[in-house]
């Protein structure tokens, strides 16, 4: 598999009155053709801002720096905004978290679907309309030709999300970023959307980044996982490794919060992670998780903790030796 996206040393800073807020700090990962990378973590950990930084869609005050953001052989940090606009929505597309706020209420579904293809492919409107109908049918929307004339408010939440997926596929992208695409949907529709994304990824041979805080979603669709906490990637690995042998105390804490079928009894208390997320304004030293970690020591606040690489797939940001971390993780998943 060829690498579609490689991110190295991504930083996002937002200037404030009392200092710079750094919601994304030295983030790095890669994703290959046909692969699904899930970026997981609690709300506020920097998942969505990471995706917006890759797409160069950050708020006006935010500043993005990176050692490298390589997409399909092009360094996105070194190109002009005009060139980035040619890539965005074309070879790289994004499904946003809330379709009702992402779709323009003043335009029909057809207008909004056709726009990207007319902008990037320079085709006739009839060809764009045929593509829109094809993709609406592909994502499971019936009477697709009639739906093109409807406005977003005339569709249910599940249908709007399917329209957003179709919109992302209009130009046949090499990379699709889905930012919590099932958050506002009921459980049945969530399962349908996840199955749909997985089948479309295989059919169109895309790479996909799925951003979520739902570990159940991760277990079902991920090939690889990047766990984020306080703006940093704290663990990476295959989905199997992260779930069966979590190494970082934060990952272990997240898994303790999830009921285990066949083991967790009705009414039994689930695990929790004590404490609060640290303030991300100004410079930070040491492990950002140390104030909430059950295994923290004085050393955790005295040194900068870097990612320990264990083979080509697995890494974790902790001073715990691998054997100790693994033992804690195995114990945690059996709780």
Phi and psi restraints in degrees (value plus and minus 20) as a CYANA .aco file:
   2 UNK   PHI    -110.0   -70.0
   2 UNK   PSI     125.1   165.1
   3 UNK   PHI     -94.9   -54.9
   3 UNK   PSI     103.8   143.8
   4 UNK   PHI    -110.7   -70.7
   4 UNK   PSI     -63.5   -23.5
   5 UNK   PHI    -153.5  -113.5
   5 UNK   PSI     113.0   153.0
   6 UNK   PHI    -152.9  -112.9
   6 UNK   PSI     103.0   143.0
   7 UNK   PHI    -134.0   -94.0
   7 UNK   PSI     110.0   150.0
   8 UNK   PHI    -153.1  -113.1
   8 UNK   PSI     106.0   146.0
   9 UNK   PHI      41.7    81.7
   9 UNK   PSI      20.1    60.1
  10 UNK   PHI     -95.6   -55.6
  10 UNK   PSI     108.7   148.7
  11 UNK   PHI    -151.8  -111.8
  11 UNK   PSI     115.4   155.4
  12 UNK   PHI    -141.7  -101.7
  12 UNK   PSI     106.8   146.8
  13 UNK   PHI    -143.1  -103.1
  13 UNK   PSI     120.7   160.7
  14 UNK   PHI    -144.3  -104.3
  14 UNK   PSI      92.6   132.6
  15 UNK   PHI     -86.2   -46.2
  15 UNK   PSI     109.7   149.7
  16 UNK   PHI    -145.9  -105.9
  16 UNK   PSI     152.4   192.4
  17 UNK   PHI     -80.0   -40.0
  17 UNK   PSI     -59.7   -19.7
  18 UNK   PHI    -120.5   -80.5
  18 UNK   PSI      -6.6    33.4
  19 UNK   PHI     116.5   156.5
  19 UNK   PSI     158.6   198.6
  20 UNK   PHI    -106.4   -66.4
  20 UNK   PSI     110.3   150.3
  21 UNK   PHI    -106.3   -66.3
  21 UNK   PSI     110.1   150.1
  22 UNK   PHI    -138.8   -98.8
  22 UNK   PSI      60.6   100.6
  23 UNK   PHI     -94.5   -54.5
  23 UNK   PSI     -35.7     4.3
  24 UNK   PHI    -151.5  -111.5
  24 UNK   PSI     102.7   142.7
  25 UNK   PHI    -152.5  -112.5
  25 UNK   PSI      87.6   127.6
  26 UNK   PHI      36.0    76.0
  26 UNK   PSI      30.4    70.4
  27 UNK   PHI    -107.0   -67.0
  27 UNK   PSI     118.5   158.5
  28 UNK   PHI    -166.0  -126.0
  28 UNK   PSI     121.0   161.0
  29 UNK   PHI    -190.2  -150.2
  29 UNK   PSI     153.7   193.7
  30 UNK   PHI    -164.0  -124.0
  30 UNK   PSI     140.4   180.4
  31 UNK   PHI    -165.9  -125.9
  31 UNK   PSI     120.7   160.7
  32 UNK   PHI    -132.0   -92.0
  32 UNK   PSI     146.6   186.6
  33 UNK   PHI     -77.0   -37.0
  33 UNK   PSI     112.8   152.8
  34 UNK   PHI      59.1    99.1
  34 UNK   PSI     -15.2    24.8
  35 UNK   PHI    -128.2   -88.2
  35 UNK   PSI     128.0   168.0
  36 UNK   PHI    -132.6   -92.6
  36 UNK   PSI      96.4   136.4
  37 UNK   PHI    -122.2   -82.2
  37 UNK   PSI     102.6   142.6
  38 UNK   PHI    -119.4   -79.4
  38 UNK   PSI     105.8   145.8
  39 UNK   PHI    -120.9   -80.9
  39 UNK   PSI      97.8   137.8
  40 UNK   PHI    -145.2  -105.2
  40 UNK   PSI     131.0   171.0
  41 UNK   PHI     143.8   183.8
  41 UNK   PSI     146.4   186.4
  42 UNK   PHI     -91.8   -51.8
  42 UNK   PSI     146.3   186.3
  43 UNK   PHI     -78.5   -38.5
  43 UNK   PSI     116.4   156.4
  44 UNK   PHI      70.0   110.0
  44 UNK   PSI     -15.9    24.1
  45 UNK   PHI    -103.4   -63.4
  45 UNK   PSI     -28.1    11.9
  46 UNK   PHI      87.7   127.7
  46 UNK   PSI     -11.9    28.1
  47 UNK   PHI     -81.7   -41.7
  47 UNK   PSI     -73.2   -33.2
  48 UNK   PHI     -87.7   -47.7
  48 UNK   PSI     -58.9   -18.9
  49 UNK   PHI     -85.4   -45.4
  49 UNK   PSI     -52.2   -12.2
  50 UNK   PHI     -82.4   -42.4
  50 UNK   PSI     -65.2   -25.2
  51 UNK   PHI     -86.9   -46.9
  51 UNK   PSI     -59.8   -19.8
  52 UNK   PHI     -85.9   -45.9
  52 UNK   PSI     -54.3   -14.3
  53 UNK   PHI     -86.5   -46.5
  53 UNK   PSI     -59.1   -19.1
  54 UNK   PHI     -83.2   -43.2
  54 UNK   PSI     -61.3   -21.3
  55 UNK   PHI     -99.6   -59.6
  55 UNK   PSI     -26.7    13.3
  56 UNK   PHI      38.7    78.7
  56 UNK   PSI      28.0    68.0
  57 UNK   PHI    -142.2  -102.2
  57 UNK   PSI       8.9    48.9
  58 UNK   PHI     -89.8   -49.8
  58 UNK   PSI     136.8   176.8
  59 UNK   PHI     -76.0   -36.0
  59 UNK   PSI     136.9   176.9
  60 UNK   PHI     -79.7   -39.7
  60 UNK   PSI     -52.4   -12.4
  61 UNK   PHI    -100.9   -60.9
  61 UNK   PSI     -39.2     0.8
  62 UNK   PHI     -94.8   -54.8
  62 UNK   PSI     125.9   165.9
  63 UNK   PHI    -142.1  -102.1
  63 UNK   PSI     108.1   148.1
  64 UNK   PHI    -125.7   -85.7
  64 UNK   PSI     111.3   151.3
  65 UNK   PHI    -152.2  -112.2
  65 UNK   PSI     134.7   174.7
  66 UNK   PHI    -183.1  -143.1
  66 UNK   PSI     128.8   168.8
  67 UNK   PHI     -86.0   -46.0
  67 UNK   PSI     -57.5   -17.5
  68 UNK   PHI    -188.4  -148.4
  68 UNK   PSI     116.0   156.0
  69 UNK   PHI    -148.7  -108.7
  69 UNK   PSI      75.5   115.5
  70 UNK   PHI    -119.7   -79.7
  70 UNK   PSI      99.2   139.2
  71 UNK   PHI    -139.8   -99.8
  71 UNK   PSI      95.2   135.2
  72 UNK   PHI      32.5    72.5
  72 UNK   PSI      19.8    59.8
  73 UNK   PHI      65.3   105.3
  73 UNK   PSI     -20.7    19.3
  74 UNK   PHI    -128.5   -88.5
  74 UNK   PSI     109.6   149.6
  75 UNK   PHI    -101.7   -61.7
  75 UNK   PSI      88.7   128.7
  76 UNK   PHI     -90.3   -50.3
  76 UNK   PSI     -36.1     3.9
  77 UNK   PHI    -100.4   -60.4
  77 UNK   PSI     -30.4     9.6
  78 UNK   PHI    -134.9   -94.9
  78 UNK   PSI     -10.6    29.4
  79 UNK   PHI    -128.1   -88.1
  79 UNK   PSI     143.2   183.2
  80 UNK   PHI     -96.4   -56.4
  80 UNK   PSI     139.7   179.7
  81 UNK   PHI     -79.3   -39.3
  81 UNK   PSI     -56.6   -16.6
  82 UNK   PHI     -82.0   -42.0
  82 UNK   PSI     -61.8   -21.8
  83 UNK   PHI     -88.3   -48.3
  83 UNK   PSI     -57.2   -17.2
  84 UNK   PHI     -84.9   -44.9
  84 UNK   PSI     -57.6   -17.6
  85 UNK   PHI     -84.6   -44.6
  85 UNK   PSI     -49.1    -9.1
  86 UNK   PHI     -93.4   -53.4
  86 UNK   PSI     -47.0    -7.0
  87 UNK   PHI    -104.0   -64.0
  87 UNK   PSI     -63.5   -23.5
  88 UNK   PHI     -86.4   -46.4
  88 UNK   PSI     106.1   146.1
  89 UNK   PHI      63.0   103.0
  89 UNK   PSI     -25.0    15.0
  90 UNK   PHI    -134.5   -94.5
  90 UNK   PSI     -99.3   -59.3
  91 UNK   PHI    -106.4   -66.4
  91 UNK   PSI     -37.6     2.4
  92 UNK   PHI    -152.9  -112.9
  92 UNK   PSI     103.6   143.6
  93 UNK   PHI    -149.2  -109.2
  93 UNK   PSI     141.2   181.2
  94 UNK   PHI    -157.4  -117.4
  94 UNK   PSI     117.3   157.3
  95 UNK   PHI    -121.9   -81.9
  95 UNK   PSI      98.6   138.6
  96 UNK   PHI    -104.6   -64.6
  96 UNK   PSI     144.8   184.8
  97 UNK   PHI     -86.1   -46.1
  97 UNK   PSI     -61.9   -21.9
  98 UNK   PHI    -140.2  -100.2
  98 UNK   PSI      83.5   123.5
  99 UNK   PHI     -83.2   -43.2
  99 UNK   PSI     -48.0    -8.0
 100 UNK   PHI     -88.9   -48.9
 100 UNK   PSI     -52.1   -12.1
 101 UNK   PHI    -109.2   -69.2
 101 UNK   PSI     -35.8     4.2
 102 UNK   PHI    -107.6   -67.6
 102 UNK   PSI     -49.6    -9.6
 103 UNK   PHI    -107.1   -67.1
 103 UNK   PSI     119.0   159.0
 104 UNK   PHI     -99.3   -59.3
 104 UNK   PSI      99.0   139.0
 105 UNK   PHI     -87.4   -47.4
 105 UNK   PSI     -35.3     4.7
 106 UNK   PHI    -109.6   -69.6
 106 UNK   PSI     -26.7    13.3
 107 UNK   PHI    -141.3  -101.3
 107 UNK   PSI     131.1   171.1
 108 UNK   PHI     -91.3   -51.3
 108 UNK   PSI     143.5   183.5
 109 UNK   PHI     -79.1   -39.1
 109 UNK   PSI     -61.6   -21.6
 110 UNK   PHI     -80.4   -40.4
 110 UNK   PSI     -65.8   -25.8
 111 UNK   PHI     -77.4   -37.4
 111 UNK   PSI     -63.6   -23.6
 112 UNK   PHI     -94.0   -54.0
 112 UNK   PSI     -52.8   -12.8
 113 UNK   PHI     -90.0   -50.0
 113 UNK   PSI     -61.2   -21.2
 114 UNK   PHI     -93.8   -53.8
 114 UNK   PSI     -43.0    -3.0
 115 UNK   PHI     -76.9   -36.9
 115 UNK   PSI     -67.3   -27.3
 116 UNK   PHI     -83.1   -43.1
 116 UNK   PSI     -62.3   -22.3
 117 UNK   PHI     -89.9   -49.9
 117 UNK   PSI     -58.3   -18.3
 118 UNK   PHI     -84.8   -44.8
 118 UNK   PSI     -54.6   -14.6
 119 UNK   PHI     -94.1   -54.1
 119 UNK   PSI     -62.2   -22.2
 120 UNK   PHI    -119.2   -79.2
 120 UNK   PSI     -48.9    -8.9
 121 UNK   PHI    -122.9   -82.9
 121 UNK   PSI     -33.7     6.3
 122 UNK   PHI      36.2    76.2
 122 UNK   PSI      21.8    61.8
 123 UNK   PHI    -118.6   -78.6
 123 UNK   PSI     149.9   189.9
 124 UNK   PHI     -90.2   -50.2
 124 UNK   PSI     132.5   172.5
 125 UNK   PHI     -80.5   -40.5
 125 UNK   PSI     -53.1   -13.1
 126 UNK   PHI     -83.3   -43.3
 126 UNK   PSI     -59.0   -19.0
 127 UNK   PHI     -87.5   -47.5
 127 UNK   PSI     -59.8   -19.8
 128 UNK   PHI     -84.0   -44.0
 128 UNK   PSI     -57.9   -17.9
 129 UNK   PHI     -87.6   -47.6
 129 UNK   PSI     -60.9   -20.9
 130 UNK   PHI     -81.7   -41.7
 130 UNK   PSI     -61.0   -21.0
 131 UNK   PHI     -84.1   -44.1
 131 UNK   PSI     -60.1   -20.1
 132 UNK   PHI     -84.0   -44.0
 132 UNK   PSI     -63.7   -23.7
 133 UNK   PHI     -83.5   -43.5
 133 UNK   PSI     -63.6   -23.6
 134 UNK   PHI     -78.7   -38.7
 134 UNK   PSI     -65.7   -25.7
 135 UNK   PHI     -93.6   -53.6
 135 UNK   PSI     -54.7   -14.7
 136 UNK   PHI     -82.0   -42.0
 136 UNK   PSI     -60.7   -20.7
 137 UNK   PHI     -87.3   -47.3
 137 UNK   PSI     -57.1   -17.1
 138 UNK   PHI     -84.3   -44.3
 138 UNK   PSI     -54.6   -14.6
 139 UNK   PHI    -109.4   -69.4
 139 UNK   PSI     -10.9    29.1
 140 UNK   PHI      71.0   111.0
 140 UNK   PSI       2.5    42.5
 141 UNK   PHI    -118.5   -78.5
 141 UNK   PSI     102.0   142.0
 142 UNK   PHI    -101.5   -61.5
 142 UNK   PSI     141.8   181.8
 143 UNK   PHI      29.9    69.9
 143 UNK   PSI      29.8    69.8
 144 UNK   PHI     -79.9   -39.9
 144 UNK   PSI     -59.5   -19.5
 145 UNK   PHI     -79.7   -39.7
 145 UNK   PSI     -58.0   -18.0
 146 UNK   PHI     -94.1   -54.1
 146 UNK   PSI     -52.4   -12.4
 147 UNK   PHI     -82.8   -42.8
 147 UNK   PSI     -48.7    -8.7
 148 UNK   PHI     -79.9   -39.9
 148 UNK   PSI     -46.5    -6.5
 149 UNK   PHI    -107.0   -67.0
 149 UNK   PSI     -27.2    12.8
 150 UNK   PHI    -106.8   -66.8
 150 UNK   PSI     142.2   182.2
 151 UNK   PHI    -122.6   -82.6
 151 UNK   PSI     138.7   178.7
 152 UNK   PHI     -73.1   -33.1
 152 UNK   PSI     -58.0   -18.0
 153 UNK   PHI     -88.2   -48.2
 153 UNK   PSI     -32.8     7.2
 154 UNK   PHI    -107.6   -67.6
 154 UNK   PSI     -22.3    17.7
 155 UNK   PHI    -130.9   -90.9
 155 UNK   PSI     133.0   173.0
 156 UNK   PHI     -94.9   -54.9
 156 UNK   PSI     150.3   190.3
 157 UNK   PHI     -80.7   -40.7
 157 UNK   PSI     -60.9   -20.9
 158 UNK   PHI     -85.0   -45.0
 158 UNK   PSI     -60.0   -20.0
 159 UNK   PHI     -88.0   -48.0
 159 UNK   PSI     -59.2   -19.2
 160 UNK   PHI     -82.4   -42.4
 160 UNK   PSI     -59.3   -19.3
 161 UNK   PHI     -86.0   -46.0
 161 UNK   PSI     -57.2   -17.2
 162 UNK   PHI     -85.9   -45.9
 162 UNK   PSI     -56.8   -16.8
 163 UNK   PHI     -82.0   -42.0
 163 UNK   PSI     -61.4   -21.4
 164 UNK   PHI     -82.8   -42.8
 164 UNK   PSI     -58.6   -18.6
 165 UNK   PHI     -84.7   -44.7
 165 UNK   PSI     -65.7   -25.7
 166 UNK   PHI     -80.4   -40.4
 166 UNK   PSI     -59.1   -19.1
 167 UNK   PHI     -83.1   -43.1
 167 UNK   PSI     -60.9   -20.9
 168 UNK   PHI     -85.1   -45.1
 168 UNK   PSI     -46.2    -6.2
 169 UNK   PHI    -113.4   -73.4
 169 UNK   PSI     -21.9    18.1
 170 UNK   PHI     -74.5   -34.5
 170 UNK   PSI     -59.3   -19.3
 171 UNK   PHI    -123.0   -83.0
 171 UNK   PSI      -8.8    31.2
 172 UNK   PHI      42.8    82.8
 172 UNK   PSI      40.4    80.4
 173 UNK   PHI     -89.1   -49.1
 173 UNK   PSI     136.6   176.6
 174 UNK   PHI    -105.1   -65.1
 174 UNK   PSI     -43.5    -3.5
 175 UNK   PHI    -153.9  -113.9
 175 UNK   PSI     109.6   149.6
 176 UNK   PHI    -138.5   -98.5
 176 UNK   PSI     104.1   144.1
 177 UNK   PHI    -125.6   -85.6
 177 UNK   PSI     102.0   142.0
 178 UNK   PHI    -133.9   -93.9
 178 UNK   PSI      91.9   131.9
 179 UNK   PHI    -114.8   -74.8
 179 UNK   PSI      78.2   118.2
 180 UNK   PHI      25.7    65.7
 180 UNK   PSI      39.4    79.4
 181 UNK   PHI     -90.9   -50.9
 181 UNK   PSI     -28.4    11.6
 182 UNK   PHI    -136.3   -96.3
 182 UNK   PSI      -9.5    30.5
 183 UNK   PHI     -79.0   -39.0
 183 UNK   PSI     -66.4   -26.4
 184 UNK   PHI    -113.6   -73.6
 184 UNK   PSI      -7.2    32.8
 185 UNK   PHI    -128.4   -88.4
 185 UNK   PSI     134.3   174.3
 186 UNK   PHI     -94.4   -54.4
 186 UNK   PSI     148.9   188.9
 187 UNK   PHI     -79.9   -39.9
 187 UNK   PSI     -61.4   -21.4
 188 UNK   PHI     -83.5   -43.5
 188 UNK   PSI     -65.3   -25.3
 189 UNK   PHI     -88.3   -48.3
 189 UNK   PSI     -55.6   -15.6
 190 UNK   PHI     -75.4   -35.4
 190 UNK   PSI     -68.7   -28.7
 191 UNK   PHI     -81.1   -41.1
 191 UNK   PSI     -60.0   -20.0
 192 UNK   PHI     -84.5   -44.5
 192 UNK   PSI     -63.4   -23.4
 193 UNK   PHI     -85.5   -45.5
 193 UNK   PSI     -61.6   -21.6
 194 UNK   PHI     -85.0   -45.0
 194 UNK   PSI     -63.1   -23.1
 195 UNK   PHI     -82.7   -42.7
 195 UNK   PSI     -59.9   -19.9
 196 UNK   PHI     -83.5   -43.5
 196 UNK   PSI     -67.0   -27.0
 197 UNK   PHI     -80.9   -40.9
 197 UNK   PSI     -62.6   -22.6
 198 UNK   PHI     -83.8   -43.8
 198 UNK   PSI     -62.6   -22.6
 199 UNK   PHI     -90.1   -50.1
 199 UNK   PSI     -57.7   -17.7
 200 UNK   PHI     -87.8   -47.8
 200 UNK   PSI     -56.3   -16.3
 201 UNK   PHI     -80.8   -40.8
 201 UNK   PSI     -63.3   -23.3
 202 UNK   PHI     -88.1   -48.1
 202 UNK   PSI     -63.2   -23.2
 203 UNK   PHI     -85.5   -45.5
 203 UNK   PSI     -62.2   -22.2
 204 UNK   PHI    -114.0   -74.0
 204 UNK   PSI     -18.4    21.6
 205 UNK   PHI      32.9    72.9
 205 UNK   PSI      32.3    72.3
 206 UNK   PHI    -121.6   -81.6
 206 UNK   PSI     145.0   185.0
 207 UNK   PHI    -115.0   -75.0
 207 UNK   PSI     127.3   167.3
 208 UNK   PHI    -156.5  -116.5
 208 UNK   PSI     114.7   154.7
 209 UNK   PHI    -130.2   -90.2
 209 UNK   PSI     100.0   140.0
 210 UNK   PHI    -131.0   -91.0
 210 UNK   PSI     100.6   140.6
 211 UNK   PHI    -121.7   -81.7
 211 UNK   PSI     107.7   147.7
 212 UNK   PHI    -179.7  -139.7
 212 UNK   PSI     141.9   181.9
 213 UNK   PHI    -131.9   -91.9
 213 UNK   PSI     -16.4    23.6
 214 UNK   PHI    -117.0   -77.0
 214 UNK   PSI      87.6   127.6
 215 UNK   PHI     -87.0   -47.0
 215 UNK   PSI     -44.8    -4.8
 216 UNK   PHI     -83.4   -43.4
 216 UNK   PSI     -60.7   -20.7
 217 UNK   PHI     -83.5   -43.5
 217 UNK   PSI     -64.0   -24.0
 218 UNK   PHI     -79.0   -39.0
 218 UNK   PSI     -66.0   -26.0
 219 UNK   PHI     -81.8   -41.8
 219 UNK   PSI     -48.6    -8.6
 220 UNK   PHI    -106.1   -66.1
 220 UNK   PSI     -50.0   -10.0
 221 UNK   PHI    -142.7  -102.7
 221 UNK   PSI     -36.2     3.8
 222 UNK   PHI     -99.2   -59.2
 222 UNK   PSI     120.4   160.4
 223 UNK   PHI    -110.3   -70.3
 223 UNK   PSI     -66.9   -26.9
 224 UNK   PHI    -149.9  -109.9
 224 UNK   PSI     138.3   178.3
 225 UNK   PHI    -150.1  -110.1
 225 UNK   PSI     118.2   158.2
 226 UNK   PHI    -140.8  -100.8
 226 UNK   PSI      97.0   137.0
 227 UNK   PHI    -114.1   -74.1
 227 UNK   PSI     106.7   146.7
 228 UNK   PHI    -131.3   -91.3
 228 UNK   PSI     124.0   164.0
 229 UNK   PHI    -166.7  -126.7
 229 UNK   PSI     108.8   148.8
 230 UNK   PHI      31.4    71.4
 230 UNK   PSI      23.0    63.0
 231 UNK   PHI      64.6   104.6
 231 UNK   PSI     -18.7    21.3
 232 UNK   PHI    -143.0  -103.0
 232 UNK   PSI     132.3   172.3
 233 UNK   PHI    -100.9   -60.9
 233 UNK   PSI     100.9   140.9
 234 UNK   PHI    -125.4   -85.4
 234 UNK   PSI     -34.9     5.1
 235 UNK   PHI    -180.2  -140.2
 235 UNK   PSI     121.0   161.0
 236 UNK   PHI    -154.4  -114.4
 236 UNK   PSI     133.9   173.9
 237 UNK   PHI     149.2   189.2
 237 UNK   PSI     156.2   196.2
 238 UNK   PHI     -87.3   -47.3
 238 UNK   PSI     137.1   177.1
 239 UNK   PHI     -78.5   -38.5
 239 UNK   PSI     -59.1   -19.1
 240 UNK   PHI     -82.4   -42.4
 240 UNK   PSI     -64.7   -24.7
 241 UNK   PHI     -86.4   -46.4
 241 UNK   PSI     -63.8   -23.8
 242 UNK   PHI     -85.5   -45.5
 242 UNK   PSI     -57.4   -17.4
 243 UNK   PHI    -100.9   -60.9
 243 UNK   PSI     -53.5   -13.5
 244 UNK   PHI    -112.7   -72.7
 244 UNK   PSI     -44.2    -4.2
 245 UNK   PHI    -163.7  -123.7
 245 UNK   PSI      42.2    82.2
 246 UNK   PHI     -85.5   -45.5
 246 UNK   PSI     118.2   158.2
 247 UNK   PHI    -126.3   -86.3
 247 UNK   PSI     -56.1   -16.1
 248 UNK   PHI    -103.7   -63.7
 248 UNK   PSI     118.6   158.6
 249 UNK   PHI     -76.6   -36.6
 249 UNK   PSI     -50.5   -10.5
 250 UNK   PHI     -88.5   -48.5
 250 UNK   PSI     -64.2   -24.2
 251 UNK   PHI     -80.7   -40.7
 251 UNK   PSI     -61.7   -21.7
 252 UNK   PHI     -81.5   -41.5
 252 UNK   PSI     -61.1   -21.1
 253 UNK   PHI     -84.1   -44.1
 253 UNK   PSI     -60.9   -20.9
 254 UNK   PHI     -81.1   -41.1
 254 UNK   PSI     -62.9   -22.9
 255 UNK   PHI     -89.7   -49.7
 255 UNK   PSI     -49.1    -9.1
 256 UNK   PHI     -87.9   -47.9
 256 UNK   PSI     -40.6    -0.6
 257 UNK   PHI    -102.4   -62.4
 257 UNK   PSI     -26.4    13.6
 258 UNK   PHI    -123.0   -83.0
 258 UNK   PSI     107.5   147.5
 259 UNK   PHI     -86.0   -46.0
 259 UNK   PSI     121.2   161.2
 260 UNK   PHI    -124.4   -84.4
 260 UNK   PSI      97.5   137.5
 261 UNK   PHI     -75.7   -35.7
 261 UNK   PSI     110.9   150.9
 262 UNK   PHI      68.1   108.1
 262 UNK   PSI     -35.6     4.4
 263 UNK   PHI    -135.0   -95.0
 263 UNK   PSI     -64.9   -24.9
 264 UNK   PHI     -96.7   -56.7
 264 UNK   PSI     100.5   140.5
 265 UNK   PHI    -101.2   -61.2
 265 UNK   PSI     129.9   169.9
 266 UNK   PHI     -76.1   -36.1
 266 UNK   PSI     110.8   150.8
 267 UNK   PHI      63.6   103.6
 267 UNK   PSI     -25.3    14.7
 268 UNK   PHI     -92.2   -52.2
 268 UNK   PSI     120.3   160.3
 269 UNK   PHI     -90.7   -50.7
 269 UNK   PSI     114.5   154.5
 270 UNK   PHI    -109.1   -69.1
 270 UNK   PSI     145.2   185.2
 271 UNK   PHI     -91.0   -51.0
 271 UNK   PSI     146.4   186.4
 272 UNK   PHI    -168.2  -128.2
 272 UNK   PSI     141.4   181.4
 273 UNK   PHI    -127.3   -87.3
 273 UNK   PSI      94.2   134.2
 274 UNK   PHI     -90.9   -50.9
 274 UNK   PSI     144.9   184.9
 275 UNK   PHI      62.9   102.9
 275 UNK   PSI    -192.9  -152.9
 276 UNK   PHI    -144.0  -104.0
 276 UNK   PSI     135.7   175.7
 277 UNK   PHI     -84.8   -44.8
 277 UNK   PSI     119.0   159.0
 278 UNK   PHI     -89.0   -49.0
 278 UNK   PSI     138.2   178.2
 279 UNK   PHI     -89.3   -49.3
 279 UNK   PSI     107.4   147.4
 280 UNK   PHI    -117.9   -77.9
 280 UNK   PSI      -5.1    34.9
 281 UNK   PHI    -109.3   -69.3
 281 UNK   PSI     111.4   151.4
 282 UNK   PHI      65.2   105.2
 282 UNK   PSI    -195.2  -155.2
 283 UNK   PHI     -97.2   -57.2
 283 UNK   PSI     123.9   163.9
 284 UNK   PHI    -140.1  -100.1
 284 UNK   PSI     118.8   158.8
 285 UNK   PHI    -143.8  -103.8
 285 UNK   PSI     125.4   165.4
 286 UNK   PHI      61.4   101.4
 286 UNK   PSI    -191.9  -151.9
 287 UNK   PHI     -95.4   -55.4
 287 UNK   PSI     107.5   147.5
 288 UNK   PHI     -93.0   -53.0
 288 UNK   PSI     -34.3     5.7
 289 UNK   PHI    -116.5   -76.5
 289 UNK   PSI     -21.3    18.7
 290 UNK   PHI     -81.4   -41.4
 290 UNK   PSI     -51.8   -11.8
 291 UNK   PHI     -93.5   -53.5
 291 UNK   PSI     -30.7     9.3
 292 UNK   PHI    -137.9   -97.9
 292 UNK   PSI     -19.1    20.9
 293 UNK   PHI    -110.5   -70.5
 293 UNK   PSI     115.4   155.4
 294 UNK   PHI     -94.8   -54.8
 294 UNK   PSI     -34.5     5.5
 295 UNK   PHI    -135.2   -95.2
 295 UNK   PSI      -3.4    36.6
 296 UNK   PHI     -89.1   -49.1
 296 UNK   PSI     128.9   168.9
 297 UNK   PHI    -152.7  -112.7
 297 UNK   PSI     154.9   194.9
 298 UNK   PHI     -79.3   -39.3
 298 UNK   PSI     -55.3   -15.3
 299 UNK   PHI     -82.4   -42.4
 299 UNK   PSI     -48.3    -8.3
 300 UNK   PHI     -82.9   -42.9
 300 UNK   PSI     -48.5    -8.5
 301 UNK   PHI    -117.7   -77.7
 301 UNK   PSI     -22.9    17.1
 302 UNK   PHI    -119.5   -79.5
 302 UNK   PSI     -41.3    -1.3
 303 UNK   PHI    -146.6  -106.6
 303 UNK   PSI     137.3   177.3
 304 UNK   PHI     -98.7   -58.7
 304 UNK   PSI     102.0   142.0
 305 UNK   PHI    -111.3   -71.3
 305 UNK   PSI     101.1   141.1
 306 UNK   PHI    -124.8   -84.8
 306 UNK   PSI     147.6   187.6
 307 UNK   PHI     -89.9   -49.9
 307 UNK   PSI     107.9   147.9
 308 UNK   PHI    -109.3   -69.3
 308 UNK   PSI     103.6   143.6
 309 UNK   PHI    -112.6   -72.6
 309 UNK   PSI     106.5   146.5
 310 UNK   PHI    -141.1  -101.1
 310 UNK   PSI      71.7   111.7
 311 UNK   PHI      55.2    95.2
 311 UNK   PSI    -195.1  -155.1
 312 UNK   PHI     -93.5   -53.5
 312 UNK   PSI     -41.6    -1.6
 313 UNK   PHI    -126.1   -86.1
 313 UNK   PSI     -51.8   -11.8
 314 UNK   PHI    -128.9   -88.9
 314 UNK   PSI     114.5   154.5
 315 UNK   PHI    -170.0  -130.0
 315 UNK   PSI     135.6   175.6
 316 UNK   PHI    -173.2  -133.2
 316 UNK   PSI     128.7   168.7
 317 UNK   PHI    -121.7   -81.7
 317 UNK   PSI      63.8   103.8
 318 UNK   PHI    -181.4  -141.4
 318 UNK   PSI     132.2   172.2
 319 UNK   PHI    -107.8   -67.8
 319 UNK   PSI     -27.2    12.8
 320 UNK   PHI     -82.1   -42.1
 320 UNK   PSI     113.2   153.2
 321 UNK   PHI     -80.4   -40.4
 321 UNK   PSI     135.6   175.6
 322 UNK   PHI     -77.4   -37.4
 322 UNK   PSI     -65.1   -25.1
 323 UNK   PHI     -82.5   -42.5
 323 UNK   PSI     -61.4   -21.4
 324 UNK   PHI     -87.6   -47.6
 324 UNK   PSI     -67.1   -27.1
 325 UNK   PHI     -79.8   -39.8
 325 UNK   PSI     -62.2   -22.2
 326 UNK   PHI     -84.4   -44.4
 326 UNK   PSI     -59.6   -19.6
 327 UNK   PHI     -83.9   -43.9
 327 UNK   PSI     -63.6   -23.6
 328 UNK   PHI     -81.9   -41.9
 328 UNK   PSI     -60.9   -20.9
 329 UNK   PHI     -86.6   -46.6
 329 UNK   PSI     -63.7   -23.7
 330 UNK   PHI     -83.5   -43.5
 330 UNK   PSI     -58.8   -18.8
 331 UNK   PHI     -84.5   -44.5
 331 UNK   PSI     -60.0   -20.0
 332 UNK   PHI     -84.9   -44.9
 332 UNK   PSI     -60.9   -20.9
 333 UNK   PHI     -93.1   -53.1
 333 UNK   PSI     -37.8     2.2
 334 UNK   PHI    -109.1   -69.1
 334 UNK   PSI     -27.9    12.1
